[in-house]
Amino acid sequence: MRERVIYSIPSLYRDSFRVKAYLFGQGEKALCIVGSMRGNEYQQLYIASQMVQRLKALEEQGQLTDGVEIMVVPSVNPSSMNVGKRFWATDNTDINRMFPGYDLGETTQRIAAGVFQVVSQYRSGIQLASYYMPGTFSPHVRMMRTGFENLDKARDFGLPYIVLRTPRPYDTTTLNYNWQIWETDAYSLYSTTTDRIDVASAGLLVRSMERFMVKNGILRGTAEDCAPARLIERWTLFPLRPEVSGLYRSLVDTGSHVEAGQPCAQIYDPCTGTLLETLHAPKSGIIFFQHDAPLVYAYTAALKLLPDEAGSLSEADVD
């Protein structure tokens, strides 16, 4: 294992800002794994750290294929994590909306440019991503439909779901999108949580990345058999939206199966405790995503249901 600073900025009042990477093997730049990019992505940082430990052990055991290099970047934004801010502490901008970056621009544009110059050299890229809404997910692979997506290789992770979505204008400045445009096979992996550590889900994603590396000749070994992944178009996920705001109480677990008409969540008046609304499953299926903040706003997607059978919503209906 080798440690390398892939980007740094001097600071007037503190130590320099540094983005560190850990490299394994030497040769063709085969795979780059990027962990947390936002200051509350503790689960993503934890998964990346566990991947560093696993690759270190595999390298010592001689399990890396000859002539390949793997790089893990645990955190692109350690400064925001240090002060408990989701976005860049000075101006509240999001590094993952700045790619491919601009080396003469604002601070987050410069960070994105410096990091992308390095990570874009790799044949495949994995981002440990988080959702813009607070909540828990069923673990899955997510890809953008750019014309460069590789669904066959996405199945190599062995995760149960692959979510495919059409990019919107704001997606064109994300790492995943630019990786694909610059001809890197890019995949976003979603764990169950973001701002708290889920050890079991982290272990699942570490094993899935190891399986991907075995299937693609980066690691020696045999990949375990997995059930075929279900390909999901984003608009097949049915949102359950409350008509009122209030305290949110879940009645089901993320990843659990529910029947049509089953109560899934309740909304209470935050001052009187009066039950205002109960959200019911419109059809049978899997709870794919669930809001997990104490308060929920009216008409926000509090849950997303993956139906047992394909639904009929349009893409415009699902946000």
Salt bridges, closest charged atoms under 4 A:
GLU3 OE2 - LYS20 NZ 3.56
ASP15 OD2 - ARG18 NH1 2.89
GLU28 OE2 - ARG123 NH1 2.38
GLU41 OE2 - ARG38 NH1 3.73
ASP66 OD1 - ARG220 NH2 3.22
GLU69 OE1 - ARG2 NH2 3.30
GLU69 OE2 - LYS29 NZ 3.23
ASP94 OD2 - ARG38 NH2 2.81
ASP152 OD1 - ARG155 NH1 3.23
ASP171 OD2 - ARG165 NH1 3.05
ASP185 OD2 - LYS153 NZ 2.93
GLU210 OE1 - ARG54 NE 2.94
GLU233 OE2 - ARG145 NH2 2.53
GLU259 OE2 - HIS257 ND1 3.52
ASP292 OD2 - ARG196 NH1 3.08
ASP308 OD2 - HIS257 NE2 2.92
GLU315 OE2 - ARG234 NH2 3.24
ASP319 OD2 - ARG168 NH1 2.50
ASP319 OD1 - ARG234 NH1 2.62
